[in-house]
């Protein structure tokens, strides 16, 4: 479906990085008013599925840029300011699933979808763990608060979103790409 | 719903600053507080006042930032503040000083039973909660005005002039341009789905229920954006994007006030590092006046 060079950074990556970032920012803005229970400053974000989808479909650079810039945009237009560690954590969340972009052929195939969800889950774990642990230095929370109050709800919320929405996005994308012919 | 930057041109000192200056200054303050782990109120409070002064100098209307401050208030006071007050954890170990006078105890019990424990709130924890909230606000107050006071068209140029590559800067620039477009697409999609009986206002229930209601909005907008992307790629490829270093329409120049602000930011960062690592100043302690005020 794409140019299958994982680390290429050309026009395609620039454009889809920007599109992913803008979409992530807009969708985050819409749902930033839904906090997750028993969490710190963690909100319910269906947009995470879009971020992981952009990583899976267009590669790690797109996932990284979409997550980093998108989270920054979403927080900025919500009026929350700039939290570099959460933006970077979101970037990692998009980047890790992008590592398997080159190996994904048919976005409608069950095996491909399972693989994407699996790597998406790994991306969520890596990204949210990074953000939660760095919150210890930036926000002054302790390890148990970082793991229980921040990482666990963020991971679970994003995991559920990914399991439900990512397969739908992938199947829809397969249809769109087939019609487009590339 | 239109998600876009609420930028408005104002004749203020903040808006006369070069955008790079504001980013660099903000990073300096964040690093000054976090890298050497500064908790001393004699450093944190002046930095908070400095951030507050710069925020007020931006002259942003209250109606614009009302919602933002509601979330900041919830985050800082209820989550960070209460966590610090009750657990006292998250900062230096001296916060949990066992000799600190106990102000009162908060019972945590399973409803209907006597099972549970009493959490002591000490003078040390109370001061830590105040320090922690002030520290967070000192950082947040510098970032909040940015979308209201910085021209969205200048972000790409600003990052390019700060040494970021052409492609990453252009990604940023494009993202800012796409934002209102996709917000508009989302609004149109919401209206179209409402015409089919979709009720976004009833976004209640558990996670799965919420997702089921959001999917009809997210999927069409995302798929449409992938189609738009191909058209933009074609247009950029036809103009030979990425084949040579590009030029940027807007130019940025530092003025003396920018050098002064950057110098101030760097000086604050260096001072915090030297105070903490050179003289051992900057760690957490409870000032006598606070202890006396609470326990006499």
Interface residues (C-beta under 8 A of the other chain):
Chain A: X9 X10 X11 X12 X13 X14 X15 X16 X17 X18 X19 X21 X22 X23 X25 X26 X27 X29 X30 X31 X32 X34 X40 X41 X44 X46 X47 X49 X50 X53 X57 X65 X69 X70 X73 X76 X77 X78 X79 X80 X81 X82 X84 X136 X137 X138 X139 X140 X141 X142 X144 X145 X149 X157 X160 X161 X164 X165 X168 X169 X172 X173 X176 X177 X180 X182
Chain B: X1 X3 X4 X5 X6 X26 X30 X34 X37 X39 X65 X67 X68 X69 X71 X72 X75 X79 X80 X83 X84 X87 X89 X90 X91 X132 X135 X136 X139 X140 X141 X142 X143 X144 X146 X147 X167 X168 X170 X171 X172 X173 X174 X175 X176 X177 X178 X179 X181 X182 X183 X186 X203 X207 X208 X210 X211 X214 X215 X218 X219 X221 X222 X223 X225 X226 X227 X228 X229 X230 X232 X233 X236 X237 X241 X242
